[in-house]
Amino acid sequence: MREANVSEWFYEFKWNDKPLVPISSTNVFRIPELTPDRNGDYQCIAHHNSSEENRRSNRATLSVSAAAPRPVVTVSPSWLTPGASGTLTCGGGPHPTAGWRFYWYRADLISLDPSDMHTAEFSYELLPGSDGGTEQNSFVIRGLTESAGYACRAGRGDPVFYTKYSEKKWVWPVDSYSSVSLTVRPDSVQHFYHDLIRLTCEGNPAKWRLWRFTEYGVRVLECESQERITSFTWTFINLRSGVVWCESGSEISNAVNITTVDTYADVLLESPVHPVTGGQSVTLSCSWDGRNLDSSSSFYKNGELLQSDVRGKLEISAVSKSDEGFYKCEHSGDFSPESWMSVKLTPAAPPSTSPVPLVVGLVGGFTLILLLSLLLLCWCRSCDFLSEWELVSFWSHQCLLSHLLMSAVVYIISHMVALQL
């Protein structure tokens, strides 16, 4: 149509000989989204506005391949000690034998609304060693020191056709000796959904982040203060169930589980958030309608009935490792959710380092050496008066005394080493 006045023509677009849109003066048709159901033959027809002249284009065949399924990334392990390594695996569709290469990314936080908890926005940065993709669908990340999200995608062809990014998976390096802690008030795993709950992060002076892992994904809340403070408290109403932990710089607290039940008509078990120290006492309570029960309730551990109590309480006077497990309570046929109660044992006392055994051993050893030395000296002074036979006998005794002397020295050294261990 280059040789004609475009304004004199009207255009019709057909797909498999069926009209796509009404005839108009627009000579461009755009397909909003290419999908396999758009496959077929396309043709345009130009109609002159003052004559019956028509001009037809050649047919163009469009073939759209089905999009590769979105990959799924997994991380093993999710919780590890700082500096350890983890393995990412990219699965769920693209396979190495089909010519796919795999690209590995770290998800970095780029957007966060400090006024409310919400799903954060992230950018994706290729991990070192992943620029050209990897043939294998697994990738080892080393020297992890801070919590981060990881994702993968697959690509093949030239130019490269990429799948969508996988959903993010999270890795949390946890130091068992971390100075960062999380406090939950009230101190219970389970809460009513409409109750007020306070979460406090404490530890090193730094900017604080509160992380939550729920069925809706990972959510982050950052403290509003721009200064380095030793603690910060968030107050929630309508908090959803999930795993919660604090982050301060490169340190994170141990994660705690929080379970919320929807209405006060539900039964709730009050149990401690953090592990209970062995030997201490603990009380589990059953609540209903927003208050502790003063009527009979039954308590279960790992699905088996433990006891029924008219006060709605289960008291354990001296907790041991055998008390660890899943607990729930029942009232009038209604059951609370299960909660895990963990028990930590106090480390054994170190062996005594009293200096008394060391002093006794040293004094005894040196006394023995002194006596043997004096005896050897006395014999040496009488050497000039010995006959040849007596001289041979003397040197035999001297060798024996030397052996005893060395034995005494070895005894002292071994005794000192044993005491140090």
QUITASUL-V876432 format. One record per pair of residues at least 12 apart in sequence whose C-alpha atoms are under 6 Angstrom apart, sorted by the first residue. I is the first residue (numbers start at 0). J is the second residue. Records with the same first field share a line. If there is no record, write none. Layout:
# QUITASUL-V876432
I = J + J
This chain:
# QUITASUL-V876432
7 = 47 + 48
8 = 46 + 47 + 48
9 = 23 + 24 + 45 + 46
10 = 22 + 23 + 24 + 26 + 44 + 45
11 = 43 + 44
12 = 42 + 43
13 = 41 + 42
14 = 40 + 41
15 = 40
35 = 63 + 64 + 65
38 = 61 + 62 + 63
39 = 60 + 61
40 = 59 + 60
41 = 58 + 59
42 = 56 + 58
43 = 56
68 = 92
69 = 163
70 = 90 + 91 + 92 + 165
71 = 89 + 90 + 91 + 165
72 = 88 + 89
73 = 87 + 88
74 = 86 + 87
77 = 170
78 = 171 + 172
79 = 172 + 173
80 = 172 + 173 + 174
81 = 143 + 144 + 172
82 = 142 + 143 + 144
83 = 142 + 143
84 = 140 + 141 + 142
85 = 139 + 140
86 = 138 + 139
87 = 137 + 138
88 = 136 + 137
89 = 136
99 = 154 + 155
100 = 132 + 133 + 134 + 153 + 154
101 = 132 + 133 + 136 + 152 + 153
102 = 129 + 132 + 151 + 152 + 153
103 = 125 + 126 + 129 + 151
104 = 123 + 124 + 125 + 126 + 149 + 150 + 151
105 = 123 + 124 + 148 + 149
106 = 121 + 122 + 123 + 148 + 149
107 = 121 + 122
108 = 121
109 = 121
113 = 221
116 = 220
117 = 218
118 = 218
144 = 172
145 = 172 + 249
146 = 170 + 171
147 = 169 + 170
148 = 167 + 168 + 169
149 = 167 + 168
150 = 165 + 167
151 = 164 + 165
152 = 164
178 = 202
179 = 201 + 202 + 252
180 = 200 + 201 + 252
181 = 199 + 200
182 = 198 + 199
183 = 197 + 198
184 = 196 + 197
186 = 271
187 = 269 + 270 + 271 + 272
188 = 257 + 258 + 270 + 272
189 = 257 + 258 + 259
190 = 259
191 = 259 + 260
192 = 237 + 259 + 260 + 261
193 = 236 + 237
194 = 236
195 = 235 + 236
196 = 234 + 235
197 = 233 + 234
198 = 232 + 233
199 = 231 + 232
200 = 230 + 231 + 245
201 = 229 + 230
202 = 229
203 = 229
204 = 227 + 228 + 229
205 = 227 + 228 + 247
206 = 227
207 = 222 + 246 + 247
208 = 220 + 221 + 245 + 246
209 = 245
210 = 243 + 244
211 = 242 + 243
212 = 241 + 242
213 = 241
240 = 257 + 258 + 259
241 = 256 + 257
242 = 255 + 256
243 = 255
263 = 288 + 289
264 = 288
266 = 286 + 287 + 334 + 335
267 = 285 + 286 + 335
268 = 284 + 285 + 335
269 = 283 + 284
270 = 283
274 = 341 + 342 + 343
275 = 342
276 = 342 + 343 + 344
277 = 318 + 319 + 343 + 344
278 = 317 + 318
279 = 317 + 318
280 = 315 + 316 + 317 + 318
281 = 314 + 315
282 = 313 + 314
283 = 312 + 313
284 = 311 + 312
285 = 311
292 = 311
293 = 310 + 311
294 = 309 + 310
295 = 308 + 309 + 311
296 = 308 + 311 + 329 + 330
297 = 328 + 329
298 = 327 + 328
299 = 326 + 327
300 = 325 + 326
301 = 325
320 = 342
323 = 340 + 341 + 342
324 = 339 + 340
325 = 337 + 338 + 339
326 = 338
364 = 411
